[in-house]
Amino acid sequence: MSDSTDTAGRNVTQSRRRFLALGGTTAATALAGCSGILSGGDGGDGGTGAGAGQISLSDFRGSGPLVAQRDAPGGTSIEDLPDLSGELTLYLGGGEGGLYLDLINLFEQLYPDFTANHRLEASSDLANTIIEENEAGASPADVFMSIDAGSLGAVANAGATASLPEEALSTVPEAYQDSEGRWVGIAGRARAIPYNTNQISESDIPSTVREFPEAAALEDSMGWAPSYGAFQSFVTAMRLIRGDDETRAWLQAMQDHGITTYDDEFRVSNACADGELTAGFANHYYTLRVQSARESAPIGLAFTEGDAGALVNVSGLEIIDGTDSADLASNFVRHVLSAEAQEFFATRTFAYPMIPGVAPVGDLPRIDDLNPPDINLTELADVAGTVDLLRDAGVL
């Protein structure tokens, strides 16, 4: 898509041109700590908020320059949900280095009668485990919480999921949930272009990934992390949009253009801030993490338009078929989509919140201002085909 005004009247050039700056002006109301939304009161449909007064919004919220002076989050508060009570077995795929466990621990502190047993492994490994256990007759898991839609889609396509509650699905845009209601997104991450602001201006960055191999300003000065799951989801999206032959040709063209391989996308983003790279391919939140830790770092963030480079993937949840704790699992999903939990994802992991009432951090554009490709995220499940293609192209 070229720079133009879209059908909604939004200037897409401006939306892509936005980049992050420290000391953002998004927030107007300071909330340094407890907002009172968890401070007692009867839950609207039965929740009593056990432990209220001990856990506040500030416990869910992160800190740092990108988080200061935020408005109170909107959406359904935990206080308006039934209490969590009982024991749940959670298969946790990834989880941002343990950050998701911090959220679960907050729930356990808030509800003394709630326990979440967990098994933490790679999302793809747990997806295969659930599928095998389901084929054998039953899985010990009640809920699968994964950091990518592909793994969620693999489990759903294997017929190993139960229906999600409408109360949860109705809070999340349709683009970020399964079309059959088998999984729902809980946190979003956009593919983006981190770049060194001392070496290049935003106008030098192409609007589509197709143009990158011809961008003279980026020759021999870009980085990627092809072993990283997020990069492989991006390539899977490109295969869905352009087919395997064109995707293979693009991968080869980028190698011919001169690109450096890194182990992960946080290193790609730091290399941009250090001037080691002019630009790179990475999820958006790595640039925010660099900015949060290094306020003067010369790093900006740009987005492509309407192609695989603009993919918005999600972490999500699904309830496993055959669970004996269906009601508790449904209530748990609603808690993860509460205002407080979505504030957790926005301010602690710098992810895109999935409910409209919670804003992303800093000057990050709202998720509705991005222009992701029109693909079904469940179709990102074919990661094995992508890995084969990356090996065939000499990238892995």
N, C-alpha and C positions, 0 to 999 in steps of 0.2 A: 504494500500500500504506500502510495506517495504521500508526502505531507499535504494535507488538505483538511477541509472541514467535513466531519462525518455526518451521518444522517440524523444524529441527535443534536447537531449544531455545535458540537464540541470541537474546538480546534485541536486536532490530534498532533499537530506540530508542537504546540505548547505542552501537551501532556507528555510527549516523549522528551522534549527538551528540558523538562524539569530535572534537576539534579539535586543531590543532597548537600545541605550546608549545615554546619553546626550552629547551635543557637537558633533553631527554627522558631517560626512565629505562629505555628499551628495552634497552640493552646492559648486560651485566654484566661483560664481560671486555674490558679495554683491549688494543688491538692497534695500537700506534703504529708502524706500519711493517711490515716484512717478517714474515710469519707462517711462513715456511719452506716453504710449499706449492710454491714454484717454485724452491727452492734445491737443485737437483741431484736425483739419483735416476733410476732407469730408469722409463720410461713403462710403464704396466701392459700395454698392447697394442702396444708397440713404440716409443712415444715416448721420446726421449732428452732432450728439453728443451734443445735447442741454445740456447746463450746463457744457460742457467740460471746464477744467481748474478749476472747483470747486470740482469735484470728480476725484480722482486719484487711481492708483493701491493700494496705501497704505491704502485707505479707505476700500478696499475689503479685504486686507491682515490682518491677525492677527499679534500677537507679541509674544515675549518670546523666551526662549533658543532653542526650536525646530523649530522656524520659521526663525531665523536669517540667513542671507547670503544665500538666495535662488536665484536660477536663475529666470529670467523672465519666466512667463508661456507661453506655446505655445498653438496653437489652434486659433479659430476664435475670434477676439477681438470684443467687443461691438461696437467699432467704425466702424466695417465692417457690422453691422446689421442695418436694418431700425429702425428708432426711435419708441419707444413705445408711443402710443398716444391713449387716450380714457380711458374708465372705464372697469375694469375687476372685476368679483366676484370670489374670490378664497376661496375654502374650504381647510383649512390647518390642516392636521392631525398631531398632535405632533409638531415637528419643533425644537427639541433640546432646549427646555426651552426658546423659543422665538428668538433664533438666526436666524431662517429662516426669521422672520419678519424684522430683521436688513438688510438682503439682499434686501427684497422688498422695504424697506425704502430708500436704496441706489438707486434703480431704480427710485423711485418717486422723489428723489432729482436730479437725472440726467436728468429726463424728466418731466418738469413742467406740461405737458399736460397729464400725465399718473397718474391714480389713481387705486389702487388695494384695493377694499373692501375685508375684510376677515372674515371668521368664523373659530375660533380656538377651536377644540375639539379633543378627542382621535380619532386616525385613524379609528378604527373599528366602532366607533359610526357614524362618518361622512360617511363611506362607506355604512352603513345601511340606513342613511338618504338619500343619493343620489339614492340608489336603490329604496327606497320607493317613492321619488319624481319623479323618472323616470317612475315608474309604474303608478303614478297618472297623467302623461302626460308631465311634464316638471320639470326641476330642476333650481333654481336660479343660481346655480354654473356654471361658465364657465370652471374652471380648478380645478382639485383635486390634491393637493400636499400632499403626504403621506410619512410617515417615514418607511413604510414596503411594500414589494411587495405583501404580502398576501391581504391587503386591496385593493390595486390597482387591483389585480386579481379578487377579489370578484365583484368589480364594472364592470370590463371588461366582466366577465362571465355572468353578468346580462344584457349585451347588452346596457349598459348606456354610452358608450364612442364613441367618433368620432375618425377619423383617425389622426395620428400625422404626421407632415411634414417630408418628406424624409430628408430634410437638418438637422433635429435634430437626426433622427434615425441613419443616416450614420456616426455620430461622436462617437457613443457609441458601444462597443463590443456587439455582438449578445447575449452573455450570460447574459447581464444586461439590456435587453429589452424584451418585450413580442414578442413571435414568430409571432404574427399577427399584430404587430405594434400598439397595443392599449395603451401601457404605455412604458415609457422609464426611466431608472435609472438616477439619478442626483448626487448621492453620495453613496458610498459603505461602508459597515462595515463588518469586518471579525470576525467570532467567533475565540476566542483565549484563551490561558492559561496564565493568569498573575501569577507570582510566586515570592517568596521571595528569592533573590539571596544569602542571608546569610544562608539560611536553606537548600537549594537544588541547585543542578546544573541542567543545561538544559538537560543533558543526562539522568537524572532520570525521565524526563517527557515522558510518553508513546507517540507513534506516532499516535495512534488511540484512540478514546474515548472508544472503546470496552475494552481496556486494563486497564482503570483507576480503576475499582473495585478490580483489583489484584495488584495494585502498592503499595508495602509495604511502600515506602517512603511517601506516601500520605494518609495513614490510619489515620482517625480521625483528619485530618488537611486540609480539602478542604471546599470550600464554593460555593453556587449557589444562584440565585434569581429566583425561579420558577414562581413567579407572574409577572415577567417582560416579556414584549412582545418579546424581542429579544431571551430570553431563550425559550419561547414557539415556536418561529419560528424554533429554533434549534431542538426542540423535534419533531416538525412537519416534518422537514427534515429527522429525524431519522425514523419516521413512514413510510415515502415514500421509504426509502432505505431498511429498515429491517423489516417493518411490525409492527403492534401493539403489538403482543405477545412478540417479542424480545425487543421492546422499553420498555414495562412494566417491563420485567425482568431486563433490565439495570437500570432502575430507582430504582427498589427494591435493586439491588446489590449495588448501590451507597449509599443508605440509610444504608444498612447493614455494609458498609465499614466505615461509620461515616462521615457525611457531614453536615455542618451548613447552615441554611437558613438565607438569608438577604433580605431586602426590595428591594434593587436595586443593579445593577452591579458596580456602582461607589463605593459603600460601600464594595463590595467584593474586588475590586482592592485596595482600601485603607487599608483593613484588611490584604492583602498580604504585602503591604509596611510596615505596622506596626509590622509584625511578628505574628499577631493574627491568620493568616492562612499561610500555606505553599504554597498553590496554589488555583486557583478557575476557574470557567467558566464565561467568560465575553466577551463583544465586545472589539475589540482591542483598541479603542480610549480612553477607561477609564484609561488604563495604561499610555497612553501618557498625559492625563490630570493630573494624579498624578505626572508624571515626570516633567511636565511643572511647576507645583506649588511647587514641593519638589525635587529640583535638586539632592539631595544626597540620596533620598529614595532608599532602596535596592529592587527594583522591576524590573523584566525582563518580556519578553513576548515571548511565543512560540506558534507554530501552529501545529495542527495535519494534517494528510494527507488524502485527498480523501474521507472523511466521513462527517457525519453531524457536527462534531466538527470543520470542516474547512469551514462551510457554509459562503458564502459571500452574504449577503442580501443587498438590496438597498432601499434608499429613491427614490421616483420617482414622475413623473407627468403624468397626462392624461387629455385630453380635453373631457368635458362632452357633450354627444349627445344632440343636440337641441340648443346649444349656438347660440346667435345672434352675437357673437364677435369672430367668428372662426379665422379670420386673426390675430386679436390682440392676441388671445390665442396662436396661432402657433408661432408668433413672441416672445411672452413671454417665451415659452418653449426654443426657440433658445437662448434667453438671459441667461436663467439659465444654459445652456450648453456652455456659452462663456468662454473664457480663464479667464476673471476676476472673474466670478461667481464660476467657478471651483476652482480657487485659494482661494476664500472665504471658500468653504467647506473644502478644504485641510488644511488651516491654522487656521481657526477659530473653526471648529468642529473636526479637525483631522480625517475627513472621507477620504476614498479613492476617489480621483477624478475619473470621468467617461470618461474623454477624455485623450488620450495618451500624449498630450503635457504638462500636469500638473503633477508634481511629488508629491508623498505623502511626509509628513514631516519627518524630522530626518533621521534615518537609517531604517525606515519602509520599508520592501521589497515591490517592485512594485506589483501591483495586478496580473500581469501576472506570477509572481514568486510563487504565492500561488497555492494550489492544492485543490480547492473546489470540492464538489461532483457534478456529472453530473445530475442535476435535473432541471426541469422547475420551475423557481421561482413563476410563476403564480399558481402553485399547492400548494403553501404555504397558500392558502386561507382558508384551513380547520382548522382554529384555534379552533373552537368550539369542534371539535373532539379531539384535543390535550388537551384542558382544561378538558374534560371529562376523558381522560386517566390519566392525572396528579392527578385528584381527586380520581380516582379508585385506583391509586398506593399509595395514602396517601401522595403525595408530596404537594398538595394544600389543 
